[in-house]
Amino acid sequence: MAVEFTLFSRTYCHLCDDMLAALQALQAEFLFTVRIEDVDADPALVALYDELVPVLVGRHAGVETRLCHYFLDEEGVRGFLRGAVATVA
């Protein structure tokens, strides 16, 4: 099963840009996709994530896990990815 990340972001957010760049750097080591959701495009997302943006959620085998907000937790994301690889093997 593939790993997918959703980055809840907003326009003109330097923390969002930084988190995306740090996440994309991990694609040299791990196979995953990244989907970006604009929090401000959906009132429900604003209610959930407004002050936490950027928020990174990982999805593997139908399970969603909120991994971090504000800054990429690289070790936490690596652990999530290693766990996903281990369940496939």
Secondary structure as GFF3:
##gff-version 3
##sequence-region A 1 89
A	DSSP	beta_strand	4	9	.	.	.	ID=ss1
A	DSSP	alpha_helix	14	25	.	.	.	ID=ss2
A	DSSP	three_ten_helix	26	28	.	.	.	ID=ss3
A	DSSP	beta_strand	33	38	.	.	.	ID=ss4
A	DSSP	three_ten_helix	39	41	.	.	.	ID=ss5
A	DSSP	alpha_helix	43	49	.	.	.	ID=ss6
A	DSSP	three_ten_helix	50	52	.	.	.	ID=ss7
A	DSSP	beta_strand	55	60	.	.	.	ID=ss8
A	DSSP	beta_strand	63	69	.	.	.	ID=ss9
A	DSSP	alpha_helix	74	88	.	.	.	ID=ss10
###
